Amino acid sequence: GMKGGGGMGGMGGMNMEQMQQKKEQEAAAEEQRGSILKAILTPQARERLANIAVVKKEKARKIEDMLIMQAQRGALGGQVDENQLIQMLESINEKTQQQTKVTIQRRRNVMDDDDW
């Protein structure tokens, strides 16, 4: 058989199979995200979040991350309703505005401040 043949592997180590696997893992992770969010948000809150995602994908994503982290930590104590969601939104908005004012060099502290 044809063995060896170095130098021709253009896709640095990522073959089709691995790419497919990565795709499937990402899809599975998205699906898990969706089912966690479905479990912790009231229908109204989900709808509100979906509407936000249409306009501001990153912001919706940030809120989803916060919700999922709190859920996994057991910090939610029941479903999050639309009012709670709006409060979270506002707290994110305030943080974003503060950061915009202080043009932060250290991108890191975005990650650091979730220890409350």
C-alpha positions in Angstrom: 0.0 0.0 0.0 0.8 3.7 -0.3 2.4 4.6 3.1 4.2 7.7 4.2 3.5 10.5 1.8 4.5 13.3 4.2 4.2 17.0 3.3 0.8 16.6 1.6 -1.4 16.9 4.7 -2.6 20.5 4.1 -5.2 20.6 7.0 -2.8 20.7 10.0 -3.9 17.4 11.6 -7.6 18.1 11.5 -9.1 15.4 9.3 -12.7 15.3 8.1 -13.6 12.9 10.9 -12.2 15.1 13.6 -14.0 18.1 12.1 -17.2 16.2 12.0 -16.7 15.2 15.6 -16.0 18.7 16.7 -19.2 19.8 14.9 -21.2 17.2 16.7 -19.7 18.1 20.1 -20.6 21.7 19.5 -24.1 20.8 18.4 -24.5 18.7 21.5 -23.2 21.5 23.7 -25.7 23.9 22.1 -28.5 21.4 22.6 -27.5 21.0 26.3 -27.4 24.8 26.7 -30.9 25.0 25.2 -32.4 22.4 27.5 -30.8 23.9 30.6 -32.2 27.3 29.6 -35.6 25.8 28.9 -35.6 24.3 32.4 -34.5 27.5 34.3 -36.4 30.2 32.3 -40.2 30.9 32.3 -41.7 31.0 28.8 -41.9 34.8 28.9 -38.2 35.0 30.0 -37.2 32.7 27.2 -39.1 34.7 24.7 -37.5 37.9 25.9 -34.1 36.3 25.7 -34.8 35.1 22.1 -35.7 38.7 21.2 -32.5 40.0 22.6 -30.5 37.4 20.7 -32.0 38.6 17.5 -30.6 42.1 18.1 -27.6 41.5 20.3 -26.3 38.0 20.0 -23.2 38.5 22.3 -25.3 40.1 25.1 -27.9 37.2 25.0 -25.0 34.8 25.0 -23.5 36.5 28.1 -26.8 36.2 29.9 -27.2 32.6 29.0 -23.7 31.9 30.3 -24.5 33.7 33.6 -27.8 31.8 33.9 -26.2 28.4 33.2 -23.3 29.0 35.6 -25.8 30.0 38.4 -27.9 27.0 37.6 -25.0 24.6 37.8 -23.9 26.2 41.0 -27.4 25.7 42.3 -27.8 29.4 42.9 -31.1 30.0 41.1 -33.7 28.6 43.5 -36.5 28.2 41.0 -37.2 29.5 37.5 -36.0 32.9 36.4 -38.9 35.0 35.2 -38.9 38.0 32.9 -38.4 40.5 35.7 -35.3 38.8 36.9 -34.0 38.5 33.4 -34.5 42.2 32.9 -32.6 42.9 36.1 -29.7 40.8 34.9 -29.7 42.6 31.6 -29.6 45.9 33.4 -26.7 44.8 35.6 -24.8 43.7 32.5 -25.6 47.1 30.8 -24.2 48.9 33.8 -21.1 46.9 33.8 -20.6 47.4 30.1 -21.1 51.1 30.5 -18.6 51.3 33.4 -16.1 49.4 31.3 -16.6 51.6 28.3 -15.9 54.6 30.4 -12.8 53.2 31.8 -11.5 51.7 28.5 -9.9 48.7 30.2 -6.6 47.4 29.1 -7.0 44.2 31.1 -9.5 42.2 29.1 -9.1 39.5 31.8 -11.2 41.2 34.5 -14.3 40.4 32.4 -13.8 36.8 33.5 -12.7 37.7 37.0 -15.8 39.3 38.2 -18.1 36.3 38.2 -17.1 35.3 41.7 -20.0 37.0 43.5 
